[in-house]
Amino acid sequence: FGLAERRTDVGTEVRAGLSTFMVMSYIIILNAVILTTGARIAGQDVVFPAVVTSTCLVAGLLTLAMGLGANLPFAIAPGLGINAAVAFQLMVGLGYTFAEAMGVILLEGIIITVLVLLGVRQRILHAIPLSLKMAIGAGIGLFLFAIGAYEAGLYVVPLGATQGGTVPPATAGALGSFAQPPVIYAVLGLVLTALLLRYQVKGAILIGILITTAIGMVVHLALGTQLSIIPGKLELSGPIVSAPDFRYLGIGIGGLSFLTKGGGALLLAGLLATLSLMLSDFFDTAGTFTALGTEAGLTDEHGNLRRHEDRAYLVDSVGALAGGLAGSSSATTYIESGAGIAEGGRTGLTAVVTAIPFFLAMWLANVFAIVPPEATAGALMVVGLLMLAAVGSEIPWKDFSLGLPAVFTVMLMPLTWSITNGIAAGVILYTLLHARKAGPILWVLSVAFALYLVFGTK
């Protein structure tokens, strides 16, 4: 691992790896919550413990690959934002089954891996303006905040009335009732998580989820299940330690049947969703690598990783492919890896240490299934805010030729419950406002997105 060269030691790397796991392990719960919630709204049955198993398996394998293959202290797990698109755009909006949604992720992963191998990644990244890249990240953050508010009962959206991922303006949403105990319970979790973050407690998001769940369990046991005061599960559905449920391994292969589902409009919508997810993966990864590499002192003057950058991008791209195959949604490099870097992690040994607890967590799926959606709602809103804050100030809002495409990108994602709609509007507007300097890639994307908006939504 070259510990001496990067001025670190085994003890530091172990501590860094465990710190990274602590601050990102919330994804074990949140990924399963988001995917099963979308499935429930879409009238499907997706097994929570099986999603937990897939999440842990993919996170463990890909983080291990990043450590051993690229020798970088970066951790990988199913990405927030992408999983929201799977749940609410593909399953709820387009009516895809869970398997078909994973087929979309698998196809996206295959495409992005081939593009990385062919060296096309840089051309696509350079074609998209920085303001739009920032807006995509901010929009996904706001989308996650909206999902968290919905899970908390703060924001009541008639999702059953949605069409093509959009909500009719006349029924766009309403404030939830604070007379309902579940809403108060969710707000308690939000405030608790925010306070932990304010005082910079390591693992604040995970700790917030665990404490909120514990409070719910106490109330649940004290008042009895018949009162239904606290929603969700809050009870073990099986033994504490149980064999991992691998039922979703390979699900994405059969899910490629989405390519033959429905008419041309639905196929176009699915392909455009695949393109949008691919672009989101590209931009998120590029920004994450630059930020983490700079923090660790591993980048050059252009913000590029000095060593093994191609390997790192390849491992990250395989994360999307693996996520589709395993039924966990697309995996990507986590900005939370910065926690381990802040602890002194500088090599792939940090990532190897981070991977080990993910593998162990596969045997604790029933424990994670105790957590109700309201206990994770606050974490979703906080993570969304962090994503929004990280890039929102970097967008040149006062320059209307840049600010207008950015605001459409940001706002249409939560307003229409569709990441694709936001990216489509932003790319089209930017291309029209910068027609002379927009290159062929932007024009091709704009035409494709225009066809999607005309024929791919209802």
C-alpha positions as MATLAB code, in Angstrom:
seq = 'FGLAERRTDVGTEVRAGLSTFMVMSYIIILNAVILTTGARIAGQDVVFPAVVTSTCLVAGLLTLAMGLGANLPFAIAPGLGINAAVAFQLMVGLGYTFAEAMGVILLEGIIITVLVLLGVRQRILHAIPLSLKMAIGAGIGLFLFAIGAYEAGLYVVPLGATQGGTVPPATAGALGSFAQPPVIYAVLGLVLTALLLRYQVKGAILIGILITTAIGMVVHLALGTQLSIIPGKLELSGPIVSAPDFRYLGIGIGGLSFLTKGGGALLLAGLLATLSLMLSDFFDTAGTFTALGTEAGLTDEHGNLRRHEDRAYLVDSVGALAGGLAGSSSATTYIESGAGIAEGGRTGLTAVVTAIPFFLAMWLANVFAIVPPEATAGALMVVGLLMLAAVGSEIPWKDFSLGLPAVFTVMLMPLTWSITNGIAAGVILYTLLHARKAGPILWVLSVAFALYLVFGTK';
ca = [
       0.000    0.000    0.000;
       3.009    2.330    0.234;
       2.241    3.480    3.776;
       5.621    5.111    4.320;
       5.515    6.929    0.993;
       2.170    8.491    1.896;
       3.272    9.193    5.454;
       0.817    6.982    7.283;
       0.819    3.762    9.307;
      -1.365    0.716    9.925;
      -2.988    2.118   13.067;
      -3.950    5.342   11.337;
      -5.346    3.486    8.332;
      -7.451    1.169   10.524;
      -8.865    4.090   12.501;
      -9.572    5.957    9.272;
     -11.320    2.977    7.708;
     -13.605    2.487   10.698;
     -14.402    6.215   10.758;
     -15.439    6.102    7.115;
     -17.714    3.133    7.795;
     -19.315    4.907   10.747;
     -20.273    8.000    8.781;
     -21.566    6.163    5.697;
     -23.123    3.052    7.231;
     -26.469    4.827    7.295;
     -26.782    3.758    3.647;
     -27.379    0.177    4.810;
     -30.702    1.351    6.212;
     -31.533    4.247    3.895;
     -30.965    2.358    0.659;
     -33.352   -0.387    1.722;
     -35.860    2.187    3.011;
     -35.870    4.158   -0.250;
     -36.131    1.131   -2.543;
     -38.811   -0.629   -0.491;
     -40.785    2.610   -0.051;
     -40.865    3.197   -3.802;
     -41.879   -0.408   -4.329;
     -44.658   -0.110   -1.749;
     -46.073    3.031   -3.376;
     -45.885    1.302   -6.765;
     -47.796   -1.680   -5.373;
     -44.811   -4.031   -5.386;
     -43.298   -6.236   -2.712;
     -39.548   -5.834   -2.276;
     -37.980   -7.714    0.645;
     -36.154   -5.370    3.045;
     -33.559   -7.862    4.424;
     -32.659   -8.950    0.888;
     -31.985   -5.331   -0.127;
     -29.845   -4.919    3.001;
     -27.844   -7.991    1.974;
     -27.348   -6.679   -1.567;
     -26.387   -3.240   -0.267;
     -23.748   -4.640    2.087;
     -22.390   -7.081   -0.492;
     -21.975   -4.455   -3.212;
     -20.511   -1.892   -0.806;
     -18.061   -4.415    0.616;
     -16.875   -5.808   -2.716;
     -16.505   -2.466   -4.499;
     -14.818   -0.729   -1.568;
     -12.410   -3.665   -1.334;
     -11.737   -3.358   -5.075;
     -11.047    0.364   -4.730;
      -8.555   -0.301   -1.961;
      -6.752   -3.204   -3.606;
      -7.057   -2.095   -7.234;
      -6.544    1.670   -7.034;
      -4.850    1.976   -3.610;
      -7.089    4.883   -2.645;
      -8.868    5.570    0.679;
     -12.243    5.843   -1.073;
     -15.334    3.835   -0.131;
     -18.163    2.837   -2.475;
     -21.817    2.029   -1.756;
     -25.220    2.396   -3.451;
     -25.660    6.093   -4.093;
     -28.327    8.314   -2.623;
     -30.085   10.104   -5.441;
     -29.670    7.275   -7.906;
     -31.663    4.979   -5.636;
     -34.326    7.676   -5.361;
     -34.562    7.729   -9.149;
     -34.942    3.945   -9.170;
     -37.682    4.031   -6.551;
     -39.710    7.078   -7.491;
     -38.947    7.672  -11.150;
     -38.635    4.176  -12.573;
     -40.964    2.153  -10.330;
     -43.521    4.796   -9.323;
     -43.337    7.080  -12.352;
     -42.802    4.670  -15.243;
     -44.386    1.615  -13.651;
     -41.296   -0.574  -13.946;
     -41.005   -3.635  -11.747;
     -38.100   -3.795   -9.298;
     -36.320   -6.194  -11.654;
     -36.825   -3.881  -14.643;
     -35.554   -0.905  -12.652;
     -32.416   -2.907  -11.863;
     -32.193   -3.733  -15.551;
     -31.967    0.005  -16.243;
     -29.156    0.284  -13.681;
     -27.375   -2.720  -15.201;
     -27.573   -1.205  -18.688;
     -26.328    2.125  -17.356;
     -23.447    0.327  -15.654;
     -22.497   -1.545  -18.822;
     -22.519    1.667  -20.865;
     -20.526    3.692  -18.352;
     -17.947    0.907  -17.962;
     -17.456    0.657  -21.729;
     -17.123    4.445  -21.985;
     -14.465    4.460  -19.277;
     -12.559    1.659  -21.020;
     -12.735    3.579  -24.314;
     -11.632    6.845  -22.711;
     -14.839    8.661  -23.688;
     -15.495    9.752  -20.102;
     -13.382   12.909  -20.331;
     -15.115   14.085  -23.503;
     -18.560   13.801  -21.947;
     -17.467   15.447  -18.708;
     -15.862   18.346  -20.549;
     -18.962   18.888  -22.705;
     -21.263   19.587  -19.763;
     -20.768   23.051  -18.230;
     -19.713   23.306  -14.603;
     -22.864   25.207  -13.632;
     -25.046   22.303  -14.788;
     -22.847   19.745  -13.055;
     -23.298   21.680   -9.823;
     -27.027   22.049  -10.431;
     -27.467   18.296  -10.908;
     -25.893   17.650   -7.507;
     -27.981   20.384   -5.879;
     -31.170   19.113   -7.504;
     -30.592   15.567   -6.315;
     -30.007   16.941   -2.822;
     -33.293   18.855   -2.899;
     -35.026   15.753   -4.266;
     -33.734   13.702   -1.333;
     -34.934   16.404    1.052;
     -38.417   16.191   -0.486;
     -38.437   12.403   -0.155;
     -37.405   12.714    3.490;
     -40.175   15.235    4.113;
     -42.648   12.849    2.496;
     -41.442    9.953    4.643;
     -41.755   12.149    7.732;
     -45.338   13.046    6.889;
     -44.390   16.724    6.601;
     -45.159   16.782    2.906;
     -48.223   14.944    1.675;
     -47.992   14.132   -2.025;
     -50.732   12.213   -3.834;
     -48.235    9.935   -5.548;
     -51.020    7.659   -6.692;
     -52.052   10.443   -9.037;
     -48.642   10.771  -10.649;
     -48.115   10.180  -14.331;
     -44.749    9.696  -15.938;
     -43.030   10.743  -12.733;
     -44.852   14.079  -12.461;
     -47.369   15.393   -9.962;
     -50.345   17.401  -11.290;
     -49.924   21.061  -10.168;
     -53.407   21.194   -8.632;
     -52.466   18.413   -6.233;
     -48.748   19.105   -5.920;
     -48.690   18.640   -2.167;
     -49.866   19.793    1.219;
     -48.462   20.234    4.708;
     -48.789   17.154    6.866;
     -50.671   17.150   10.150;
     -48.604   17.861   13.247;
     -51.418   16.329   15.271;
     -50.148   12.938   14.117;
     -47.579   11.334   16.483;
     -45.526    9.863   13.599;
     -44.876   13.381   12.268;
     -43.690   14.559   15.681;
     -41.534   11.433   15.951;
     -39.911   12.132   12.577;
     -39.270   15.791   13.423;
     -37.625   14.661   16.666;
     -35.245   12.515   14.630;
     -34.491   15.427   12.292;
     -33.685   17.814   15.147;
     -31.561   15.198   16.905;
     -29.531   14.460   13.764;
     -29.067   18.174   13.067;
     -27.788   18.760   16.606;
     -25.309   15.894   16.305;
     -24.013   17.354   13.049;
     -23.844   20.827   14.563;
     -21.530   19.562   17.284;
     -19.542   17.549   14.707;
     -20.194   14.172   16.287;
     -18.594   11.465   14.166;
     -21.194    9.129   12.734;
     -23.909   11.726   13.439;
     -26.317   10.475   10.781;
     -26.098    6.835   11.848;
     -26.272    7.754   15.546;
     -29.329    9.917   14.867;
     -31.086    7.012   13.160;
     -30.221    4.593   15.964;
     -31.293    6.903   18.807;
     -34.533    7.830   17.047;
     -35.288    4.151   16.493;
     -34.495    3.372   20.134;
     -36.884    6.100   21.320;
     -39.557    4.674   19.046;
     -39.026    1.180   20.422;
     -39.385    2.399   24.015;
     -42.637    4.210   23.214;
     -43.805    1.255   21.153;
     -43.236   -1.198   24.009;
     -44.627    1.138   26.673;
     -47.883    1.991   24.894;
     -48.493   -1.264   23.082;
     -48.769   -2.121   19.421;
     -52.543   -1.726   19.358;
     -52.239    2.069   19.653;
     -50.132    2.344   16.484;
     -48.485    5.463   17.919;
     -45.125    4.779   16.326;
     -45.203    3.609   12.690;
     -42.928    1.155   10.962;
     -41.639   -2.175   12.213;
     -39.783   -1.574   15.486;
     -39.843   -5.322   16.162;
     -37.500   -8.105   15.113;
     -38.961  -10.120   12.261;
     -36.461  -12.913   12.886;
     -33.301  -13.785   14.829;
     -30.695  -11.086   15.442;
     -28.119  -13.008   13.425;
     -29.418  -14.653   10.277;
     -28.072  -15.961    6.999;
     -27.846  -13.298    4.279;
     -30.725  -13.243    1.784;
     -29.187  -13.334   -1.694;
     -32.475  -13.633   -3.599;
     -31.835  -10.527   -5.710;
     -28.443  -11.584   -7.069;
     -28.687  -11.528  -10.851;
     -32.069   -9.763  -10.869;
     -30.890   -7.085  -13.277;
     -30.264   -9.582  -16.089;
     -33.912  -10.534  -16.357;
     -34.803   -6.891  -15.785;
     -33.316   -5.955  -19.153;
     -36.753   -6.938  -20.437;
     -37.684   -3.271  -19.904;
     -36.219   -2.745  -23.379;
     -39.186   -4.634  -24.855;
     -41.850   -3.334  -22.469;
     -44.715   -1.151  -23.697;
     -44.632    1.140  -26.698;
     -41.986    3.415  -28.112;
     -42.737    6.240  -25.671;
     -42.089    4.028  -22.643;
     -38.909    2.651  -24.204;
     -37.706    6.194  -24.922;
     -38.471    7.198  -21.342;
     -36.493    4.218  -20.062;
     -33.514    4.926  -22.316;
     -33.504    8.617  -21.367;
     -33.683    7.643  -17.711;
     -30.669    5.389  -18.322;
     -28.814    8.308  -19.923;
     -29.670   10.639  -17.045;
     -28.498    8.129  -14.453;
     -25.279    7.670  -16.380;
     -24.669   11.429  -16.489;
     -25.430   11.734  -12.773;
     -22.928    8.963  -12.052;
     -20.293   10.644  -14.210;
     -20.589   14.076  -12.647;
     -20.969   12.907   -9.074;
     -17.889   10.705   -9.336;
     -15.740   13.366  -10.992;
     -16.549   15.908   -8.291;
     -16.076   13.380   -5.503;
     -12.666   12.237   -6.765;
     -11.452   15.824   -7.034;
     -12.695   16.773   -3.573;
     -11.388   13.664   -1.799;
      -8.116   13.544   -3.695;
      -7.411   17.188   -2.914;
      -8.180   16.656    0.778;
      -5.792   13.686    0.855;
      -3.081   15.486   -1.111;
      -3.303   12.957   -3.947;
      -4.176   15.298   -6.852;
      -2.184   17.381   -9.315;
      -2.611   21.086  -10.093;
      -5.631   20.328  -12.307;
      -7.485   18.451   -9.596;
      -6.842   15.047  -11.183;
      -5.625   12.051   -9.201;
      -1.894   11.639   -9.664;
      -1.972    7.837   -9.654;
      -4.387    5.139  -10.713;
      -7.136    7.569  -11.778;
      -8.227    5.261  -14.609;
      -8.413    2.307  -12.208;
     -10.470    4.353   -9.770;
     -12.954    5.386  -12.465;
     -13.163    1.803  -13.679;
     -13.948    0.462  -10.196;
     -16.547    3.189   -9.711;
     -18.186    2.432  -13.058;
     -18.312   -1.284  -12.264;
     -20.198   -0.216   -9.132;
     -23.187    0.694  -11.280;
     -23.017   -2.617  -13.103;
     -22.690   -4.573   -9.850;
     -25.550   -2.657   -8.251;
     -27.862   -3.562  -11.106;
     -26.831   -7.205  -10.973;
     -27.252   -7.504   -7.213;
     -30.440   -5.462   -6.835;
     -28.937   -2.699   -4.690;
     -29.082    0.189   -7.195;
     -26.008    1.882   -8.637;
     -22.968    2.112   -6.353;
     -20.701    5.144   -6.399;
     -17.780    6.644   -4.483;
     -18.890    8.335   -1.261;
     -17.906   11.854   -0.300;
     -18.164   10.582    3.299;
     -14.789    8.952    2.628;
     -13.499   12.366    3.661;
     -14.092   11.353    7.284;
     -11.435    8.666    6.995;
      -9.109   11.009    5.142;
      -9.562   13.549    7.936;
      -8.440   10.804   10.345;
      -5.243   10.382    8.320;
      -6.224    7.680    5.813;
      -4.107    7.939    2.669;
      -3.960    4.467    1.081;
      -6.145    1.614   -0.044;
      -5.723   -0.032    3.355;
      -8.294    2.455    4.663;
     -10.798    1.195    2.079;
     -10.025   -2.449    2.896;
     -10.791   -1.796    6.571;
     -14.027    0.004    5.622;
     -15.145   -2.972    3.525;
     -14.942   -5.526    6.347;
     -17.866   -4.202    8.484;
     -20.072   -4.092    5.380;
     -19.539   -7.824    4.885;
     -20.298   -8.514    8.554;
     -23.498   -6.445    8.385;
     -25.040   -8.915    5.915;
     -25.767  -11.235    8.841;
     -27.687   -8.501   10.705;
     -30.379   -7.707    8.121;
     -33.243   -8.359   10.561;
     -31.780   -5.831   12.985;
     -31.647   -3.147   10.308;
     -35.237   -3.996    9.293;
     -36.456   -2.778   12.704;
     -35.903    0.844   11.678;
     -39.141    2.586   10.566;
     -39.181    5.121    7.688;
     -39.879    7.994   10.088;
     -36.605    7.303   11.905;
     -34.627    7.732    8.683;
     -36.627   10.664    7.299;
     -34.527   13.186    9.198;
     -31.324   11.604    7.911;
     -32.611   11.846    4.346;
     -33.423   15.525    4.762;
     -30.040   16.241    6.346;
     -28.118   14.379    3.626;
     -30.149   16.235    0.993;
     -29.309   19.553    2.620;
     -25.614   18.667    2.758;
     -25.637   17.821   -0.961;
     -27.462   21.058   -1.761;
     -25.162   23.176    0.390;
     -22.008   21.590   -1.033;
     -22.608   22.942   -4.532;
     -25.442   25.473   -4.310;
     -23.157   28.414   -3.573;
     -20.970   27.524   -6.569;
     -23.763   28.094   -9.099;
     -23.668   31.565  -10.770;
     -27.334   32.353  -10.127;
     -27.067   36.030  -11.150;
     -25.876   35.152  -14.655;
     -29.239   34.344  -16.241;
     -27.679   32.389  -19.109;
     -26.269   30.006  -16.490;
     -28.653   30.533  -13.591;
     -31.860   29.832  -15.537;
     -30.809   26.359  -16.762;
     -29.475   25.645  -13.273;
     -32.680   26.612  -11.468;
     -34.774   24.493  -13.844;
     -32.425   21.570  -13.235;
     -32.597   21.979   -9.468;
     -36.310   22.690   -9.063;
     -37.847   20.260  -11.539;
     -36.324   17.245   -9.806;
     -38.329   17.584   -6.554;
     -41.336   19.271   -8.177;
     -41.843   16.501  -10.730;
     -40.236   13.669   -8.713;
     -37.924   13.007  -11.645;
     -34.170   13.481  -11.953;
     -34.434   13.007  -15.713;
     -36.852   15.916  -16.100;
     -34.482   18.258  -14.280;
     -31.410   17.289  -16.292;
     -33.388   17.401  -19.542;
     -34.675   20.930  -18.939;
     -31.275   22.179  -17.844;
     -29.376   20.755  -20.817;
     -31.929   22.023  -23.346;
     -32.064   25.541  -21.872;
     -28.289   25.808  -21.624;
     -27.846   24.686  -25.227;
     -30.418   27.186  -26.509;
     -28.925   30.055  -24.497;
     -25.386   29.191  -25.635;
     -26.173   27.971  -29.144;
     -22.941   29.200  -30.690;
     -20.519   27.630  -28.238;
     -22.539   24.510  -27.420;
     -20.698   21.553  -28.922;
     -22.131   18.569  -30.803;
     -22.460   16.468  -27.651;
     -24.733   19.062  -26.024;
     -26.849   19.358  -29.175;
     -27.256   15.582  -29.429;
     -28.226   15.404  -25.768;
     -30.669   18.289  -26.195;
     -32.440   16.645  -29.131;
     -32.711   13.371  -27.241;
     -34.049   15.099  -24.137;
     -36.526   17.120  -26.213;
     -37.896   13.893  -27.694;
     -38.190   12.519  -24.180;
     -40.136   15.541  -22.909;
     -42.497   15.431  -25.895;
     -43.049   11.680  -26.194;
     -41.592   10.107  -23.055;
     -43.834   11.763  -20.447;
     -47.586   11.741  -20.113;
];
